[in-house]
Amino acid sequence: MVDACQARITSEAVAGYLAQGCIVLMTGSKFIGAPPFNGWALLPPGMVESAHALPEGFATIFRRAEFPREWAGVERLPDSGNPSLALRLEAAIFELERFQHIPMSEVEAMIAAFEHALAEHLLEPLGARLVTPGEGADVAHCPIEMRTLATLDVSALPNLRTFDAAQQVHRRMALDGVRLGQPVKCVRLEEGWGGTLRVGLSMPQLSRWSTLSEAERADELQGDMRQIRDSILQASGHRA
């Protein structure tokens, strides 16, 4: 089973996992940008036919339309609707289809512009660094899906040195209307985990940017990064 729940994965990678017989889990929120609490499992060919019958207890959790009609025991599930889930899934499908119409070369160009703005207007002014998959790794050589989410090591800032301090700043920023990805424990310090914050892209953002000129996109990214920078400084008690 492959956890691709953030959906930061390419269509080719999904197809490859399915070809190897893996179940791929995905959600419509996070990178896809649809409302939360909707998700699905992509099944490799032949799995439904060879699966065990659904247990009776599933009738208290799922509805019949939420499983392939060929799955043994599906008749045990209630044949009723779930309009809330259906609408959330439809929103995810809409964003997926819209994103899939963008040529990959253009997606790569927009991600490169994001990384440039991140470095010039956020990392360098803060004195922070980008967390990479390995020591000395070049993010530009990482798979494209990994580059839609940047993890910032902000432990060099005195009031953001620790993981706990970063969590507090993250909450203050959210209350002020600037929502970043939550801190993660991936920076080791002598005294424990260091402070991190994450800046991520979404499919709706990329879809909208694809309608802008390169100059308009650069101006918007510069403004966004400066707003994030100022919010970090203000929430951590520094002067912007």
C-alpha positions as a Markdown table, in Angstrom:
| # | Residue | x | y | z |
|---|---|---|---|---|
| 1 | Met | 0.0 | 0.0 | 0.0 |
| 2 | Val | 1.4 | 3.4 | -1.0 |
| 3 | Asp | 0.5 | 6.5 | 1.1 |
| 4 | Ala | 0.2 | 9.3 | -1.5 |
| 5 | Cys | -2.5 | 11.1 | 0.5 |
| 6 | Gln | -1.1 | 14.5 | -0.1 |
| 7 | Ala | -1.4 | 13.8 | -3.8 |
| 8 | Arg | 2.1 | 15.2 | -4.4 |
| 9 | Ile | 2.8 | 12.5 | -7.0 |
| 10 | Thr | 2.8 | 12.3 | -10.8 |
| 11 | Ser | 0.4 | 10.3 | -12.9 |
| 12 | Glu | 3.3 | 8.2 | -14.1 |
| 13 | Ala | 4.3 | 7.3 | -10.5 |
| 14 | Val | 0.7 | 6.3 | -9.7 |
| 15 | Ala | 0.5 | 4.1 | -12.8 |
| 16 | Gly | 3.9 | 2.5 | -11.8 |
| 17 | Tyr | 2.7 | 1.6 | -8.3 |
| 18 | Leu | -0.6 | 0.1 | -9.6 |
| 19 | Ala | 1.3 | -2.0 | -12.1 |
| 20 | Gln | 3.3 | -3.4 | -9.2 |
| 21 | Gly | 0.1 | -4.5 | -7.5 |
| 22 | Cys | 0.0 | -1.7 | -4.9 |
| 23 | Ile | -3.0 | 0.1 | -3.6 |
| 24 | Val | -2.5 | 3.9 | -3.8 |
| 25 | Leu | -4.2 | 6.1 | -1.2 |
| 26 | Met | -5.0 | 9.7 | -2.0 |
| 27 | Thr | -7.0 | 12.6 | -0.6 |
| 28 | Gly | -8.7 | 15.5 | -2.3 |
| 29 | Ser | -7.4 | 18.1 | 0.1 |
| 30 | Lys | -3.8 | 19.1 | 0.6 |
| 31 | Phe | -2.1 | 19.5 | -2.9 |
| 32 | Ile | -5.3 | 19.0 | -4.8 |
| 33 | Gly | -7.0 | 21.9 | -2.9 |
| 34 | Ala | -10.5 | 20.5 | -2.6 |
| 35 | Pro | -12.4 | 20.5 | 0.7 |
| 36 | Pro | -11.1 | 18.2 | 3.5 |
| 37 | Phe | -12.4 | 14.8 | 4.5 |
| 38 | Asn | -12.6 | 13.2 | 1.0 |
| 39 | Gly | -10.3 | 10.5 | -0.3 |
| 40 | Trp | -10.1 | 7.3 | -2.3 |
| 41 | Ala | -8.0 | 4.2 | -2.8 |
| 42 | Leu | -6.8 | 3.3 | -6.3 |
| 43 | Leu | -6.8 | -0.4 | -6.8 |
| 44 | Pro | -4.6 | -2.4 | -9.2 |
| 45 | Pro | -6.2 | -4.5 | -11.9 |
| 46 | Gly | -7.7 | -7.8 | -10.6 |
| 47 | Met | -7.7 | -6.9 | -6.9 |
| 48 | Val | -11.5 | -6.5 | -6.6 |
| 49 | Glu | -12.1 | -10.0 | -8.1 |
| 50 | Ser | -9.7 | -11.7 | -5.7 |
| 51 | Ala | -10.6 | -9.7 | -2.6 |
| 52 | His | -12.3 | -11.2 | 0.4 |
| 53 | Ala | -16.0 | -10.4 | 0.9 |
| 54 | Leu | -16.7 | -7.2 | 2.8 |
| 55 | Pro | -17.4 | -7.8 | 6.5 |
| 56 | Glu | -20.8 | -7.1 | 7.8 |
| 57 | Gly | -19.5 | -4.4 | 10.1 |
| 58 | Phe | -18.7 | -2.2 | 7.1 |
| 59 | Ala | -22.4 | -1.5 | 6.8 |
| 60 | Thr | -22.1 | 0.9 | 9.8 |
| 61 | Ile | -19.3 | 2.9 | 8.0 |
| 62 | Phe | -19.7 | 2.8 | 4.2 |
| 63 | Arg | -22.4 | 3.0 | 1.6 |
| 64 | Arg | -22.7 | 0.7 | -1.4 |
| 65 | Ala | -21.6 | 3.4 | -4.0 |
| 66 | Glu | -18.3 | 3.8 | -2.1 |
| 67 | Phe | -17.1 | 0.4 | -3.3 |
| 68 | Pro | -16.8 | -1.2 | -6.7 |
| 69 | Arg | -20.1 | -2.9 | -7.5 |
| 70 | Glu | -18.2 | -6.1 | -8.3 |
| 71 | Trp | -16.8 | -6.4 | -4.8 |
| 72 | Ala | -18.1 | -9.5 | -3.0 |
| 73 | Gly | -20.4 | -8.6 | -0.1 |
| 74 | Val | -21.1 | -5.1 | -1.4 |
| 75 | Glu | -24.8 | -5.8 | -1.2 |
| 76 | Arg | -24.5 | -5.8 | 2.6 |
| 77 | Leu | -23.9 | -2.0 | 2.5 |
| 78 | Pro | -26.8 | 0.4 | 2.7 |
| 79 | Asp | -27.9 | 1.7 | -0.8 |
| 80 | Ser | -28.2 | 5.3 | 0.2 |
| 81 | Gly | -26.6 | 8.6 | -0.8 |
| 82 | Asn | -23.9 | 10.7 | 0.8 |
| 83 | Pro | -24.2 | 14.1 | -1.0 |
| 84 | Ser | -21.7 | 15.8 | 1.2 |
| 85 | Leu | -19.0 | 13.3 | 0.3 |
| 86 | Ala | -20.0 | 13.3 | -3.3 |
| 87 | Leu | -19.7 | 17.1 | -3.5 |
| 88 | Arg | -16.3 | 17.1 | -1.9 |
| 89 | Leu | -15.1 | 14.4 | -4.3 |
| 90 | Glu | -16.5 | 16.3 | -7.3 |
| 91 | Ala | -14.5 | 19.3 | -6.2 |
| 92 | Ala | -11.4 | 17.2 | -6.1 |
| 93 | Ile | -12.1 | 15.8 | -9.6 |
| 94 | Phe | -12.6 | 19.3 | -10.9 |
| 95 | Glu | -9.2 | 20.5 | -9.6 |
| 96 | Leu | -7.5 | 17.3 | -10.9 |
| 97 | Glu | -8.9 | 17.7 | -14.4 |
| 98 | Arg | -8.0 | 21.4 | -14.5 |
| 99 | Phe | -4.5 | 20.7 | -13.4 |
| 100 | Gln | -4.0 | 17.9 | -15.9 |
| 101 | His | -4.6 | 20.3 | -18.7 |
| 102 | Ile | -1.4 | 22.2 | -17.9 |
| 103 | Pro | 1.6 | 21.0 | -19.8 |
| 104 | Met | 4.2 | 19.5 | -17.5 |
| 105 | Ser | 6.9 | 21.9 | -18.9 |
| 106 | Glu | 4.8 | 24.8 | -17.7 |
| 107 | Val | 4.3 | 23.1 | -14.3 |
| 108 | Glu | 8.0 | 22.7 | -14.0 |
| 109 | Ala | 8.6 | 26.4 | -14.9 |
| 110 | Met | 6.1 | 27.6 | -12.2 |
| 111 | Ile | 7.7 | 25.4 | -9.6 |
| 112 | Ala | 11.1 | 26.8 | -10.5 |
| 113 | Ala | 9.7 | 30.3 | -10.1 |
| 114 | Phe | 8.3 | 29.3 | -6.7 |
| 115 | Glu | 11.7 | 28.0 | -5.6 |
| 116 | His | 13.5 | 31.2 | -6.9 |
| 117 | Ala | 11.1 | 33.5 | -5.0 |
| 118 | Leu | 11.3 | 31.3 | -1.9 |
| 119 | Ala | 15.1 | 31.6 | -1.9 |
| 120 | Glu | 15.4 | 35.3 | -2.7 |
| 121 | His | 12.5 | 36.7 | -0.7 |
| 122 | Leu | 12.1 | 34.3 | 2.2 |
| 123 | Leu | 15.1 | 32.1 | 2.9 |
| 124 | Glu | 17.9 | 34.6 | 2.4 |
| 125 | Pro | 16.3 | 37.6 | 4.3 |
| 126 | Leu | 15.5 | 35.3 | 7.2 |
| 127 | Gly | 18.8 | 33.5 | 7.3 |
| 128 | Ala | 16.9 | 30.2 | 7.0 |
| 129 | Arg | 17.8 | 27.2 | 4.9 |
| 130 | Leu | 15.9 | 24.6 | 2.9 |
| 131 | Val | 15.7 | 21.1 | 4.3 |
| 132 | Thr | 16.8 | 18.7 | 1.6 |
| 133 | Pro | 16.2 | 14.9 | 1.3 |
| 134 | Gly | 19.9 | 14.2 | 2.1 |
| 135 | Glu | 23.1 | 16.0 | 3.1 |
| 136 | Gly | 24.3 | 18.0 | 0.1 |
| 137 | Ala | 21.3 | 17.0 | -2.0 |
| 138 | Asp | 20.2 | 19.4 | -4.8 |
| 139 | Val | 16.5 | 20.1 | -4.6 |
| 140 | Ala | 16.4 | 20.9 | -8.3 |
| 141 | His | 17.3 | 17.3 | -9.0 |
| 142 | Cys | 14.5 | 15.9 | -6.9 |
| 143 | Pro | 11.3 | 14.4 | -8.5 |
| 144 | Ile | 9.0 | 17.3 | -9.5 |
| 145 | Glu | 6.3 | 16.2 | -7.1 |
| 146 | Met | 8.7 | 16.6 | -4.1 |
| 147 | Arg | 9.4 | 20.2 | -5.1 |
| 148 | Thr | 5.8 | 21.4 | -4.5 |
| 149 | Leu | 6.4 | 21.5 | -0.7 |
| 150 | Ala | 9.4 | 23.2 | 0.8 |
| 151 | Thr | 10.4 | 22.6 | 4.4 |
| 152 | Leu | 12.2 | 25.6 | 6.0 |
| 153 | Asp | 14.8 | 25.1 | 8.8 |
| 154 | Val | 14.2 | 28.3 | 10.8 |
| 155 | Ser | 16.1 | 27.1 | 13.9 |
| 156 | Ala | 18.8 | 29.8 | 13.3 |
| 157 | Leu | 16.2 | 32.4 | 14.3 |
| 158 | Pro | 16.5 | 32.8 | 18.1 |
| 159 | Asn | 12.7 | 32.7 | 18.8 |
| 160 | Leu | 12.2 | 29.8 | 16.4 |
| 161 | Arg | 15.1 | 27.6 | 17.4 |
| 162 | Thr | 13.0 | 24.7 | 18.8 |
| 163 | Phe | 10.1 | 22.6 | 17.4 |
| 164 | Asp | 7.8 | 23.8 | 20.2 |
| 165 | Ala | 8.6 | 27.5 | 19.4 |
| 166 | Ala | 7.9 | 26.9 | 15.8 |
| 167 | Gln | 4.5 | 25.4 | 16.6 |
| 168 | Gln | 3.6 | 28.4 | 18.6 |
| 169 | Val | 4.6 | 30.8 | 15.8 |
| 170 | His | 2.7 | 28.6 | 13.3 |
| 171 | Arg | -0.5 | 29.0 | 15.4 |
| 172 | Arg | 0.0 | 32.8 | 15.7 |
| 173 | Met | 0.5 | 33.1 | 12.0 |
| 174 | Ala | -2.7 | 31.1 | 11.3 |
| 175 | Leu | -4.7 | 33.4 | 13.6 |
| 176 | Asp | -3.3 | 36.3 | 11.6 |
| 177 | Gly | -4.5 | 34.8 | 8.3 |
| 178 | Val | -1.2 | 33.4 | 7.1 |
| 179 | Arg | -1.4 | 29.6 | 6.9 |
| 180 | Leu | 1.7 | 27.6 | 6.3 |
| 181 | Gly | 2.4 | 23.9 | 6.6 |
| 182 | Gln | 2.8 | 22.7 | 10.2 |
| 183 | Pro | 6.2 | 22.2 | 11.7 |
| 184 | Val | 7.8 | 18.7 | 11.3 |
| 185 | Lys | 10.5 | 17.0 | 13.3 |
| 186 | Cys | 13.3 | 16.7 | 10.7 |
| 187 | Val | 16.0 | 19.1 | 12.0 |
| 188 | Arg | 18.2 | 17.6 | 14.8 |
| 189 | Leu | 19.8 | 19.9 | 17.4 |
| 190 | Glu | 21.8 | 19.0 | 20.4 |
| 191 | Glu | 18.9 | 19.9 | 22.7 |
| 192 | Gly | 16.2 | 18.2 | 20.6 |
| 193 | Trp | 14.2 | 18.9 | 17.5 |
| 194 | Gly | 14.8 | 22.2 | 15.7 |
| 195 | Gly | 12.1 | 24.6 | 14.4 |
| 196 | Thr | 10.7 | 24.2 | 10.9 |
| 197 | Leu | 7.9 | 25.6 | 8.8 |
| 198 | Arg | 6.6 | 24.5 | 5.5 |
| 199 | Val | 5.5 | 26.4 | 2.4 |
| 200 | Gly | 3.5 | 24.5 | -0.2 |
| 201 | Leu | 1.9 | 24.9 | -3.5 |
| 202 | Ser | -1.5 | 23.6 | -4.5 |
| 203 | Met | -3.2 | 22.6 | -7.8 |
| 204 | Pro | -5.6 | 25.5 | -7.7 |
| 205 | Gln | -2.6 | 27.9 | -7.3 |
| 206 | Leu | -0.8 | 26.4 | -10.3 |
| 207 | Ser | -4.0 | 26.4 | -12.4 |
| 208 | Arg | -4.5 | 30.1 | -11.7 |
| 209 | Trp | -0.8 | 30.9 | -12.3 |
| 210 | Ser | -1.0 | 29.2 | -15.7 |
| 211 | Thr | -3.3 | 32.1 | -16.8 |
| 212 | Leu | -0.8 | 34.8 | -15.7 |
| 213 | Ser | 2.2 | 36.1 | -17.6 |
| 214 | Glu | 5.7 | 35.3 | -16.3 |
| 215 | Ala | 6.0 | 38.8 | -15.0 |
| 216 | Glu | 2.6 | 38.8 | -13.2 |
| 217 | Arg | 3.5 | 35.4 | -11.7 |
| 218 | Ala | 6.9 | 36.7 | -10.4 |
| 219 | Asp | 5.3 | 39.8 | -8.9 |
| 220 | Glu | 2.7 | 37.7 | -7.1 |
| 221 | Leu | 5.2 | 35.3 | -5.7 |
| 222 | Gln | 7.4 | 38.1 | -4.5 |
| 223 | Gly | 4.5 | 39.6 | -2.6 |
| 224 | Asp | 3.5 | 36.3 | -1.1 |
| 225 | Met | 7.0 | 35.5 | 0.1 |
| 226 | Arg | 7.4 | 38.9 | 1.6 |
| 227 | Gln | 4.1 | 38.6 | 3.4 |
| 228 | Ile | 5.1 | 35.2 | 4.8 |
| 229 | Arg | 8.5 | 36.6 | 5.8 |
| 230 | Asp | 7.0 | 39.6 | 7.6 |
| 231 | Ser | 4.4 | 37.3 | 9.3 |
| 232 | Ile | 7.1 | 35.0 | 10.6 |
| 233 | Leu | 9.1 | 37.9 | 12.0 |
| 234 | Gln | 6.1 | 39.4 | 13.7 |
| 235 | Ala | 4.8 | 36.2 | 15.1 |
| 236 | Ser | 8.2 | 35.3 | 16.5 |
| 237 | Gly | 8.7 | 38.7 | 18.1 |
| 238 | His | 11.2 | 40.1 | 15.6 |
| 239 | Arg | 10.8 | 43.4 | 13.8 |
| 240 | Ala | 9.7 | 43.0 | 10.2 |
